[in-house]
């Protein structure tokens, strides 16, 4: 079952702008999705069969870093700041523009001054 994840940056320009729009398998998205280089504020709408199934409004990042989490709780989407761990390998990652892939590896320095990651893309995520 496909879902459409629309991530909107409401503070850009006069009326906001699209940050990412992804079409992914609902099973791959699950209840926790990584977002790479998210802007400081997001609005999120998840649709399935043209029906809204989850929404996140006025989501704000609290810290800098390369990744954020979008967490689905029922029909709500929440944003959590964080750095991926080994538990996140295999998790869906949405990139700016909407490309989506699966996190294959992640490493970061203890002081978070550098990081390295690998993501796998396919035509069926």
N, C-alpha and C positions, 0 to 999 in steps of 0.2 A: 504494500500500500504506500503510495507516494504522498509526501507532505511538501508544501511550499513554505519555506522559512523566509520571511521578509524582514530585514533588519534596516531600520531607518535612523538616520542621524538628524534629529529634529533641530539642532542648534546651528546647522550649516546654512548659510545663505538666508534669504528672506523667509523661506517656508520649509527648509530642511532638504535633505537629499538621501537617495538610496545608498546604503553602505554595502549591502549584499542581498542577493536574492537567490536562494538555492532550492533545488528540487531534489529531495533525498528520500530514501526508503525510511518509513517510520521506525522500523526495527533498528536501523543504523543510528538514527537520532536518539532513540530511547528517551531517558529522562534527564540527560546531561550532555551538552554539546560544547565543544571548545570553539572559541572565536579568536582568530589571530588579528592582532593590531586593531582591536575595537576602539572606536572613538570614545571620548569622555562620557557621552550620553547616547542611549539607544532606546528605540521603541521597537518591539518585536511582535509580529503577527504570524501565527502558524495556521495554515489552512490545509484541509484534507477534503478533496472533492468539492471545492469552492465553498466549504463551510469552515468558519473560524473555530479552531479547537483549543487555541491557547493564545494569550496576549500578555505582553510585558510593557508597562508604561513607565516613563520617567526613570529608566534604569541608568544609574550613574556608577562609573568606575571610582573606586576609592584609592587605588594605587596604580602606579605605572607598572608595566611589564608587557611581555609579548603576547600573553594569552589571558583570556577571561573565560568564564563558564556561563552558559545559559542553562538554567536549571528549571525543568518543567515540574510543577506541582499541580496536578489536575489541569485546570484550564488557565493557570497562571504561569508566567515565565519570570524568573528572578535572575539577577546577575550577581555572580560571585567573582571576586578577584582571586587570582592564584597562579601558581606555577605548576605545570603538569608533573605528575609522578609516574612511577612504573605502573600504577593502577590505571592510568589513563591511556596506556598503549592499547590500540584497537578502537579508540574513541573517535567519533566523527569530528572533523575540524572544518569550520567555514572560514574562508579567506575573504578579504575585501573583494568586492565584485561578485561574489557568490560561488566561486569554485569550491567544491567540497571534497574532502578526502579522508583517509583513515590515518591516524597518528601511528607510525611504525616505530619510531624511536625518539627519545628526548633525553637531553643532558643539559645541565646548567652548572656554572661555577657556584661554589658555596656563597660567594659574595654577590652573586647574580650579575656580575659584570660582563658575562658572556654566556651564550647558549647556542645549542645546536639541535636541530631536529630534522626528521625525515617523515614525509607523508606520502602515502600511496594514493594515486588517482586512478580511477577506472570510469568506464562509461555507465556503470551501474552501482551507485552508492546510495 
